[in-house]
Each structure stands twice: as C-alpha cells, then as structure tokens.
C-alpha cells in the first residue's frame, strides 16, 4: 500500500466526509431502533422475549465484520468496499422497513449489521490512507465527533420519528442519504487496485472459528443479565467462545496471509496509539479499526503517534503528558534492555 500523499485535494475531503456520514448512519441506526422496540413488537406481533434479538443480530454481524475489514479492503480497495457496504446497508434498511415478521426482520438486520460493521472501521482506516500526518488530526477529529454525536442524538431521533411517522421510517431514513453517500464516495474517494487473488487464500476454518467465538461471546453478554453469569447457558457460551478464539489464534499465527493480522498486537507504536485514542474516548469500533488497520503492511509510525498526541494535548494537556511520559519510559526501558543485551553478547565473545 502506498503511503498517504503529502497534500490532499478538496475532492478527497468530500469523499472522506461522505464516508464519515456513512459511519454516522451505521452508528445512529443502533440507537434509533432501541427506543422504538415496543412499537416494532406491537406492529409485527413478536413475543417480548425475542425482541432483544433485533439488536443482538445487528451487533453479532457487526463485531464479525469489523476485523474482516482489513482483508476486504485489500481485496476490493477502500472505495470499492465502502460503496458496496453502503449500498448493502441501504438495501437492508429497505428490507427491515418492509419486513412482515420476526424472521425476515432478523435476516435483514444481520445484513445491515455486517454492512455497518464495515462502514465504521473503514472511515478510521481512511484517515491514515488518504491524509498526510499533519492532516490526520483534523480528519480524526471530524470522524470522532460524528462517532460520538450519533449515539447522543439517536434515542431522541428514534422516538420522534416513530411518534411523528411510524417505525418503518427508522429504516427508510437511511435510503436517501445512503444513495447520496454511495455516489459521492464513488466519485471522490481515490481509487485503488483490487487484489482479488487474496480472496482465494482466505482461511475458511479460521473465519468460521472467529465468527463462532465472537457470536458466542455476544450472545453470552446478552443472556448474562437475564440468566446470571453462573448459569449453564452463559458459562457454556463463554467456554465455546474461549475455545474457538484459542483455536482461531492458533490457526492465524501459523499462516503467512491471515484474515486478521494479530501481529499488530505487538506493534509498540500501535499500542501507544490506542492508549491515546482511548484517552480521546473513541468507541470500541474505532479502537478495532485502528488496531487492524485496513492497509496491507501498514504500521503506525512515530510521526502518526505524535500527530494524535498533539491533537490530544490541545484538548487535555495534563493527561496527554502522563500518557506520553509512560510511552517514553517504556521506550527507554526497551532501549536499555537492547543495550544490555548487546553488552552481554560482547562480553560472551
């Protein structure tokens, strides 16, 4: 993957703004539905104990899609993947609005959640793929503001839409913006070269293990408040999630082209970047996208780390100094250890 350009045209900002709006729609959709679940239940005649699956189905598909975004970006390019995801999200929104029963609604919510899970991390990957380090702070701030704004206005907007119109419009409102975002992204997001060959090397076993681990964990977290953390069902789901995750790690670490590059967990710059990002109160989706950045071979550089540090220092200087001091101490300890190892080797020889 080529490094970001030294300067960015206005069209790139328009394309990025369209991507950020798509991310806003995906996050907002989770929140607007929450306040209107009783209306959907009454309209479709769904049993009360099943209603939580309207949200759970979306979230399971979303958490599975997030770590796959890097692979899908390499296969389809950032522009191709984002346009496909926003089109699928809009089509699934129409399906949700026209559902006549529980099964159809859940099926469309799964598709909608998977598309939304792609839209969210794609935006934060785009920050590092489209912009030079000096502009990444501004792009990150733009995306972060929208990511925080969506869950804030979502419940209020959902209640107002349902009372003013009907629950169907909770999903129909995604269609027109979705079409606009798709057209703008297709026109202004820079094109890349797809690598369809990577799709032939996908480890289907690892993919299945990851999906089972994340789905079991999500269902366990859903059932725990109702059944208790020590119930047989919850403990069984947690055990299933743990063993599938362990098997996934075993399969992934031994492959040259894994579906998720777990080596990113051991990147020191990336580790400290995530600490700073968390200090900025980024969402879990954002953290995952920063961890498994969608560019093949991309490693967060010290320059990018300094850019986020500068942005955070502007907002909260006291905390940023503490975090950076921690990073410098760790870096110093690592350098000291390498020096001691070299001295020991010299003495040995």
N, C-alpha and C positions, 0 to 999 in steps of 0.2 A: 504494500500500500504506500502510495506516495505521501510525503509529508505535506501538511497544510500549506497553502500559498502564503507568501509574505504580505499580500494585500488582497482584499475581498471586494468584489463588485457589489453594487446595490442589489442586483438580482439575487445574489446568494443570500443576502439578508432577507429578501422577500420569501425565498424558498424556505429558509430556516424559520421564519415567522409562521409560515403555513404548517411546517412540521410541529412547531410548538403549539399551534392551535389544535392540531390533531391529537397531540398528547393531552391537552386540556380537555378535549371531548371524552377521551378514554377514561381519565380520572373522574371527571364530572359524572359520567354515566353510572359509576358505582354508587355515588352519593344520592343522585336524584331518585333512584329507584327505592332506596331504603325507606323513605318517608311515605311511599305510596304502596307498599306491600299489602296493606289491608284492602285497598281498592282493587288491586290486581286479584287478590284472593277471592273477593266477593264476585268480581266480574267473571272469572273463569271457574268458579266453584272448586277451588283447590283446598284440600284439607290443611288445617293450620300447621300441623307438624311437618308438612312438606314445603312450606313457604321459604324456609331458610335456604333451600337448595337453589332458589333463584339467584341468590348472591354467591353461594358456595360454588356453584357450577362455573360462574364467571371467574371467580378467584382461582380455582384449580387450574383452569385453562390459562389464565394469565401468568401464574407462577411457573408453569411449564414452558410457556413461550419466552419468558424473559431470558433465561440462559441460552436459548437457541438462537437469539437474535444475531449474535456474532457470526455463527455459521451461515445463517440465512442471508446476512449482509454480504458475505463473501461469494455466495452462490448467485444472488440476484442483483447485487450492488445496492447501495444505500437508497438511491432513488427508486429503483425497481421494487425493492422490498416495501418501502414506505407507501408507495402508491398502491401496491397490491393490498397492503394491510388496511389502508383507509377505505378502499373500495369494499373489501370484505366486511369491515366494521359497519359501513353504511348499509350494505345489503342485509347483514344480520340484524341491524336495528329495524329494518322494514319487516323482517321475519318475526322479530319479537312483538312488534306492534300488531301484527295480523294473526298472531297465534290464537288458536281456539281452545287450547287445553294445556295441561301441565307438561306433557311430554314434548310437544312442539316448542313451548317456551324455553324449556331447559336446553334442548338441542341448539336453538338459536343463541342462547346465552353462552354456551360453550364456544361457538364460533366467534361470537362477539368478544368474549374474554381473551381468546387466543390472539385475535387481531389487536385488541387493546394492549396486550402484553408485549407485542412487537412495537407498537407506536411509542410507548413510553421510553424504553431504553434507546431507541433509535435517535431520539432527539438529543440525548446527552452524549451519545457517540458522535453525533454530527458536530458537536461543539469542538471536538478535537480533530475531526477530519476536514472541516471546512474553514476553520479560522486559525490565524497565527496566534501564538501565545499571548501577545499584547491585547487581543480582542476576545480571548476566551473568557475572561472575567465578565465582560458585558453580556456575552451570549449565555453564559451560565446563569447570570442573574435574571435575564429575561425568562429563561426556561424555569428557573426556580420559583420565580414569582407566580407564574401560571400554575405550577405544580402545587403550590400552597393555596392559591386562590380557589382552585376547583373544589376541594373538599369543604372549603369555608362557605361558598355560596350554594353548593349542591343541594343540601336538605331544604333550604328555603326555596330555591328554584323548583325543586321537585314538588313540594307541597302546593306552590302557587300554580304550576302547570296543571296538576291533577284537579284542583278545585275549579280553575278557570275553564279548562277544556276537558280533558279526560286522560286516563293513564296511558292511552295509546301514544299521546304526544310526548311522553317521556322518551320514547324511542324515535318518533318521527322527527323530532328536533335535530337529530344527528344527520339527517339525509342531505339537506341543502348545504350546510357547512362542510359536510364530508365531500360532496361533489366539488365545491369550490377549493377545498384544500388539495384534493387529488389533482385538479387542473393546475393549480399554482405550483405544487411540488413537481409535477411532470415537466413544467415549463422552466422553473428556475433552480431547482436543486441540481447541482452539477452531475453529469452522467459519469458512470464508471464502466469498467469492463467486467462483465459477469464471468464467473468461473464455475460453469455447470459441472465440470469434472469433479468438484468436491462433493457433489450430491451422490456420486457413485461410491464414495468411500465412507458414507455415513455408517457408523456402528449402530445398527438397529437394536442390538441387545442392550447396549449402554443407554440408548434413547428410551427403551422400554423400562429399564431399571430406574432411570431418573424420573420418568413420568410416574411410576408406581410409588417411588419414595416421596415425591412432592405431593401427590394426590392423597396418599395415606396420612401424611402429616397435616395437610389442610383439613381433612375430614376429622382427624383426631382433635384438632384445635376447635373445630365446630361442635363436636359432641361433648367435649370435656365439661363445659359449664352446665350442660343438661344432665349428663350421666355421672359426672365426677371423674377426677383424674385417675382414681384407682379402680374404675370399672373395667370389667374384662374387655369390653369393646375398645375402649380408649387405649388400654395397655397393649392390646393386640395390634392396633393400628400403629402405635408408636414403635413397637418391635418390628412390624413389617416395614415401616419407613426406615428404621435404622439399618436393617439388614440389606435392604435394597440400595440404600445410599452407600453402604460399605462396599457392596458388590459393584456399584457404579464407579466408585473411586478406583477400585482395583482394575476394572476394565479400562478406564480412561487413562490412568497414569502409564499404562503399558503401550499406548498407541501413539504413533507418530503424528496423526492428524485427528485428535479427539474432537468430539462435538462441543465440549466445553474445555477450555484450556485452564486446568486447575493450577498450572504453574504460576498463574497471575497472583495466586495467594501468597507467593513467596517473593514478590517484587517489592523491594523496600520503599521505593518512591510511591508505588501504588498504594501500599499500606498506609503511609502517612497522608497521602492524598485523600483517602477515605476517612481518616480521622478528621481532617479539616472539613471535608464535605459533610460529615455527620455533625460537626460543630455548627455548620450553617443550617442544620435541621432539615437536610434533604430527606426525601422519602426513601423507603426500602427499595422501591423500584429504581430510583436514581442510583442508590448505592450499588445495586446489582449491575446496572448498566456501566457504571464506572469500573467495576471490578472485572467484568468480562467485556471489555470494550470491543465494539464491532469491527475493528480493523485487524486484519491478519498481521501478526508480528508487531503490532503497535505496543510500545511500552511508554508509560507515563514518564516524562523526562523531569529533570530537576527544574528546568525552566517553567514547565507547566505547573509544577508544585509551587514555585514561587509566585506564579500568577494568581492561583487560588489563595495563597497566603496573603498576598497584597490585598485582594478583594475582601477577605475576611478581616484583615487588620483594619480596613476602613470602617467596617461595621462593628467590630468588637475587639479593640486593641489589646485589652488585658488577657482575654482567653487566647487570642492568637499567639501572643508572646509565650504563654505557657506551653501551648502545643508545639511551637517551633523549637522551644528550648528542649522539650522532650525529644524531638526529632534529632536535633543536633547532638544531644547526649548519646542517643543510640548510634548515630553515625560515627561519633568519636570513639565509642566503645568498639564498634566494628573495625575501625581503622587501627585502633590499638591492638586488637586481637590479631589482625593480619600482620602487624609489625612484630608482635611477639612470636608468631609462627615462623616468620622469616628468620628472626634471630635464632630460634631453636634449630631450624634447618641448617643455618650457617655453622652453629656450634657442632652439629652432628657430623657435618662434612669436614 
